[in-house]
Amino acid sequence: MTPPPPESIDWKRIVENAGSYPLEAFQFVREGLAHTVERALTQSNLQAHGGELLQPDNHHVTGQQLCLGLRDYAIERYGMLAPAVLQHWHIHRTEDFGRIVYAMIEGDALSKTPEDSIEDFAGVYDFDEAFSNAQLAQRLGAR
């Protein structure tokens, strides 16, 4: 998924077409995508170039990578409240991230490659497990 420039995106239409997710959920996914891309590219560049950071040409991440990045971004941003915030936005499973992403793709707020599919978001992880108190404490303690 790649974010285009935000000039003339019709967010109202995108949110209406997606169903029960509020605008804040879309903003979170957009910010989380940027966070995921930055982290993935930094890690792969450092590994591939012996610690030398190069400017990337490709800003694409898969649905699975995005789900993992959104999990991490939610925990970094909201801490122990991450599961409550996501639940408030009606996000209960990774498939919800997929619905939001594909609503953004249909509204020209994101682009995709021919290899991308909404099925890439299916069952990436279990929310109860990923956002359990033990997992949150472990991830927050690792900072």
N, C-alpha and C positions, 0 to 999 in steps of 0.2 A: 504494500500500500504506500502510495506516495502523495504527500500533500501538495496541491497546487497553490499559487498565490491566492489570498483570501478576498480579492477585490470585490467581486459582485456575486457572492454566494447567497442564494435565497434560503437562509436558515429557517425561516418560518415554514416554507414549503417542505424542507427536508424533515423537520421535526414533525410536522403534521403527517407526512407520508410514513414515518417510522412507527407511529403508534404511541405507546405509553411512556416513552422516554422524554424527560425534560431537556431543555436546551443545555443545562449544565452538564448532562451526561455526554452530549456531543462535544462540548468544549473540553471536557476531561479527556475524551478519546483523542481529540486532535492534539492536545498538549502531551498526552501519553504517547502518541505516535512519534512526535518530535523527540521526546525523551528516549524512546526505544530505538529510533534510528540513530540518534547521536551515540547512545551507549553501544549498540551493535557495531557501528562503523568504527568507533574508537577501539573497541576490543579487537576486531578483526584486523584493523590496520596495525595495531601494536604487535599482534601475533605474527602477521605476515611480513612485517618490515623490521623485525628485530628491535622494537621499541621506538622506531621513528614514525611519527604520526604524519601520514600523507593525506591530502585532500581527496575525499572519495568522489567518484563519478556516479555511483549507483546509490540511490536513497531508498531502496525497496526492502521491505521486511515481509515475511510470510504472515499468514493469519495466526499460526501457532506462536511465532516470535512476538507478534503484537500482543497476544493474550498474556504471555509471560511478562512482557514489558509493562502492560497495564496493571498486572498484579503488583509488580514491584513499585511502579509509580504510585499506585493507590496507597500502598503501605508507607512509602517515603513521604507522601504528601499528607496523609490523614492519620498515620500511625494506627493505634489500636481502634480508632473510629472507622477505619477503612471499610469493614464489612457493613457497618450501619449506613455509611454514606452511599455505597453502591446499592444497597437494598432500598434506600430512600429514592434512588433514581430508577428503581425497577430492574436493576441489573442483578441477576441471581445465578447466572451461568455464563460460560464463555460464548455460548450461542447468542446471548444478548449483545455482546461486543460485536459479533458478526452482523447482527441485524442493524446496529448503529452504523458500522463501517459501510455496509452495502447501501444503506439509505444515503450516506454521504457520497458514495460512488455514484449512485443514480442522480444525485443532486449536483454533480460535478464539483464536490468539495474535496474529493479524493480521486485518485486514478488507480487502476489495477493492471496487472499483466494478464495475458491469456492463461497462464498457469494458476492464477488465483481463483479461489472458489469459496463460496460461503460455507461449504463443508469443512474448510480448513479451520473453522472456529468451533467445530463440534467436539465436545468432551475433552478439551485440552487439559483441564484440571477440574477437580471438584471444589466448588467454592467453600463448602464447610471445612474441607481439609486445608485448602490454601490459605484461608483466613481464620483458621482456628487460633485460639489464644496462644497455644504453644508455637505455632508457625510465626505468628505476629511477633511474639517475644523474641524468638530466634532471629528473625530478620531485622528487627529493630535493634537488637543487641549487637548485630554484626556491623552496624554503622560506625 
